[in-house]
């Protein structure tokens, strides 16, 4: 190790996995972010059904309702 190399110590806290929320038969995973203390919710994205995270629980719920009306097969991954 040379003089210019520095060891960087991570000072953040680990994220905390919280109890999942069941909505309309689907499970919304949630966690508390370690550094920002924000609550994050995992849900199927409205455009293509891929999993994504948001801080807005209402957005997650509306996306699940959308997929429930249009394509039930995507929601099988979240049950």
C-alpha positions as CSV (number, residue, x, y, z in Angstrom):
1,X,0.0,0.0,0.0
2,X,1.5,3.4,-1.0
3,X,1.2,6.7,0.8
4,X,-1.5,7.9,-1.5
5,X,-3.8,5.0,-0.8
6,X,-6.2,5.7,2.0
7,X,-8.4,3.3,3.8
8,X,-12.0,4.5,3.8
9,X,-14.2,3.4,6.6
10,X,-17.9,3.3,5.9
11,X,-19.7,5.4,8.5
12,X,-23.3,4.6,7.5
13,X,-25.7,2.4,9.4
14,X,-27.2,-0.8,8.0
15,X,-30.7,-0.8,6.6
16,X,-33.4,-2.4,8.7
17,X,-35.8,-4.8,7.1
18,X,-39.3,-4.2,8.4
19,X,-42.5,-6.4,8.4
20,X,-44.0,-6.6,4.9
21,X,-47.4,-5.1,4.2
22,X,-50.1,-7.2,2.6
23,X,-52.3,-5.2,0.2
24,X,-55.0,-6.8,-2.1
25,X,-53.3,-10.2,-1.7
26,X,-49.8,-8.9,-2.7
27,X,-46.9,-8.4,-0.4
28,X,-45.2,-5.0,-0.4
29,X,-41.7,-5.4,1.1
30,X,-40.4,-2.4,3.1
31,X,-37.3,-1.3,4.8
32,X,-35.9,1.6,6.7
33,X,-32.8,3.0,5.0
34,X,-29.8,3.1,7.2
35,X,-28.4,6.5,6.3
36,X,-31.5,8.5,5.6
37,X,-34.0,6.8,7.9
38,X,-36.6,6.9,5.0
39,X,-39.1,4.1,4.6
40,X,-38.8,2.4,1.2
41,X,-41.5,0.2,-0.3
42,X,-40.8,-2.4,-3.1
43,X,-43.6,-2.9,-5.6
44,X,-44.1,-3.8,-9.3
45,X,-43.4,-0.8,-11.5
46,X,-46.5,0.3,-13.5
47,X,-44.8,0.5,-16.9
48,X,-43.3,-3.0,-17.1
49,X,-43.9,-4.9,-13.8
50,X,-40.2,-4.8,-12.8
51,X,-39.6,-4.5,-9.1
52,X,-38.6,-1.0,-7.9
53,X,-38.5,1.0,-4.7
54,X,-40.4,4.2,-3.6
55,X,-41.0,6.2,-0.5
56,X,-44.7,6.7,-1.3
57,X,-46.9,3.8,-0.1
58,X,-49.9,5.2,-2.1
59,X,-47.9,4.9,-5.4
60,X,-47.1,1.3,-4.6
61,X,-50.7,0.5,-3.8
62,X,-52.0,2.2,-7.0
63,X,-49.5,0.3,-9.1
64,X,-50.7,-3.0,-7.5
65,X,-54.3,-2.1,-8.3
66,X,-53.3,-1.3,-11.9
67,X,-51.6,-4.7,-12.3
68,X,-54.5,-6.4,-10.7
69,X,-56.8,-5.0,-13.3
70,X,-54.6,-5.5,-16.3
71,X,-52.1,-8.4,-15.9
72,X,-52.6,-10.7,-13.0
73,X,-49.5,-12.8,-13.9
74,X,-47.0,-10.1,-12.8
75,X,-48.5,-10.1,-9.3
76,X,-47.8,-13.8,-8.9
77,X,-44.2,-12.8,-8.2
78,X,-45.3,-10.7,-5.2
79,X,-47.6,-13.2,-3.5
